[in-house]
Amino acid sequence: MRLTPEQVNTIRQGAIALAGEGARVWLFGSRARDDERGGDVDLLLELDEPVSEPAQLAARLSARISKSMWGRKVDVLIKAPNLQHLPIHSIALEEGVQL
């Protein structure tokens, strides 16, 4: 995984602040692999409760983390009971690293 402990903490705290204590965050994509270089930060926010405004939640979390990482691009997917489950969700859970 190519994130510093401080970056991991920032991501976790941001997820909890915006989505609650039960939020789980997974890092996937190139940043989850030590053999890769560069790349944006791909995150899956996994929630047990329904989300009323998923696009707004994803945008807020992305902006918060991007700002703390000097403008690095951050993509956030949300997995919640009321949202459609897509193949990318399964890939993120299978190949990702829980933060």
N, C-alpha and C positions, 0 to 999 in steps of 0.2 A: 504494500500500500504506500502510495506516494503523497502522504499528507503528514504534516508535523502534528505532534500531540496538541499544540495550541489550536491548530486548524480543526482537528477532530473535536475538541472541546467547544469551540465556537459553533460548529455545526450542530452538535448535540444540544447545546444551550438554546440556540435559535429555534430548533425543532420543538423543544419543550415549551419555550416562551410562546410560540405561535399556535401549537397544536395540542399542548397538554402533556402531562407526565407520562401518559401511556404511549407516546410517539416513539417509534423505532425508525432509525435511519440506516440505510444501506448505501455504501459507496460501490458503484459498479463502473464498467467501462475502463478506459486506459489508466485512470488514476488508481484503480484497484490492483493494477498489475505492475510489479517492480521492473519488468523487462521493457516497459514502454517509456516513452518520453513525451513531455508536454501534455497537451490536451486539456479539455475543460473538465469540470467536476460534475459527474453524473450521480444524482442521488435519487433514491426511492424512499419516500416517506410512507411508512406503513402505519395505519391507524385501525383501531378496533371499532371506532364509532363512525357513523355517517358524517360526511362533510357537506355543508350546505353551499359553500362557494369554493370549490377546489381550485379553480384557475387563480383566484385571488390569493389563496393560501400558498400555492406554488410560487406565484410571483413575489409575494412578500418574503418567503424564505429564501428564494433565489437572490433577491436584491440584498437582503441582510448579509448573506454569506459572501456574495460577490464584493460588497463594500469592504468587508473585513479581510478579503484576500486581494486587495488592490485592483479590483476590477476584473478579476478572472471570471470567465463565463461559467455560470452554474446552471445546470438543467435539473429540474425537480419533477419527478413523477410522483403521483399519489395513488396509493392502494388503500381503498376503504370499502366497507361492505356495500355502500350504495353506488359505487362507481363500477363501470365496465372493466372486467379483467382482460387485459391484452397480453399477447405473447411477450412483450417487453417486460412486463411485471415478473413473469416466470424467469426470464433470463436474468434480471437484476437480482432476484432472490437466489438463484442457483449459482451465479458467478460472482456475486457481490460479497462484500465484507461488511458485517454489521458494525456500526460505530458505537 
